[in-house]
Amino acid sequence: MSKIRDELLVATAISMKENEGDENFNRRLVRAVAELPDKTWNGLSDAAVEWYNACCDAKGALPPFPDAEEAPPPRRRRAAAEPAEEAPAAPPAPYEPKLNDMVTVTTNRGSTQTGKLIEISASAIVIDTGEEELEYNRSRLTSIVLVAGEAPAPAEEPVEKPAEEPAGQPELEVGQVVEVTVKRGNKTLQGPLMEFDNEEGLLVIEVNGEEREFNRDQLSLVRIVKPVAGKTKAASKPAEKPVEKEEPAGRTRGRKPAAGASGEKPPGLGERIQQLVAKDPAISEADLVKQLTKEKYEFRESSVKVTHKASLNMIEYLKENGRMK
C-alpha cells in the first residue's frame, strides 16, 4: 500500500488492467502523469513529484514507491466472537456506452466534448457534436458519461469493426518522417514521429506544428518517408526530467509563452523550433534552448532534441526530392 500511488491513481484516473504486472502498470502510470494538465500537476504532493522524476531518471526498472507498505496480515479471531457483518451493497454497474447515446467525454488532458455516439470499438469511439465528427482513443479518455436527462439508447450489441492489420508494419523510431493514411476519409498525412507505444498501438506525429495522435487500427498505411540519421533504437520509456528553471524542479512542461502586446498568438513549441531550424539549419540544440528560453517557452530538452532532429531530416528529405534548394 502507498499513499503516493493512491494519489497518482486519483490524479490520472487510470486503473490496473487484467493480468498487468506492477512494472508495466507503473510505466503506464508515469506516462499518464506526464500528460496531466498543469493545474493537476501543480497540485501533486512533493513526494509524488519526486517519485515521478526518479522514474524519469531510471535506466532500468522503475524505483518502488518510497512509502510502500506490506498489507497487514488478517486479524485472527474466533468465528463466533463477533456478529457477522452484513455484506455491503453492490455498487451500481458502471455506464456502458451504447450507439446513439448522448455522452460527454473527458480526455486525460482535461478537455471535454459532448455529442452522439455514432461508432464504438474496443479501442476507439466516434461522437457527432452536430458540427463535426470527433474520434477518440479510449485509453486517453478519463470518463464517458451519459448526458443527464437523456435516456440510454435501446440495448443493442455494439458493432465492433474487425481489427485490421495496417499494411506493412515498419519498425518505427522517434525522429523518423512518416506518412500515414487514415481509414476514415482515406486522408494521408506526413510529419515527424514524436512518440509511439507498441504495447498500446499508439503513435503521435507532428503535422503543421500540431501533434496528432492515432491508434494503429485507425490507419490503413504507415510508411517511413525518411529514416533517422545514424539509426538509434527508441524504446518506450518515461519522459525525461524537465529542464530546471526558476520554477520548482520538474514542474515545467512544454507550454507556449503568453500572447504579446499585439494580441498575436505565438506558435506552438514544435512549430517555433521548425521556424528556427528553417531559418538557420546549422543552429545547434544548445542555441535552440537558449533562444526558446529567451522567448519564454517552457519545454523539455528531450522535446527540443527530437523536434530538432526531425526538422533536419525533413529539410534533407525536401532537398533530396528537389523541393528545396
Beta strands, then each sheet from edge to edge (+ up, - down):
strand 1: 102-107
strand 2: 112-120
strand 3: 124-128
strand 4: 133-137
strand 5: 141-146
strand 6: 177-182
strand 7: 187-197
strand 8: 202-207
strand 9: 210-215
strand 10: 219-226
sheet 1: 4+ 3- 2+ 1- 5+
sheet 2: 9+ 8- 7+ 6- 10+
end
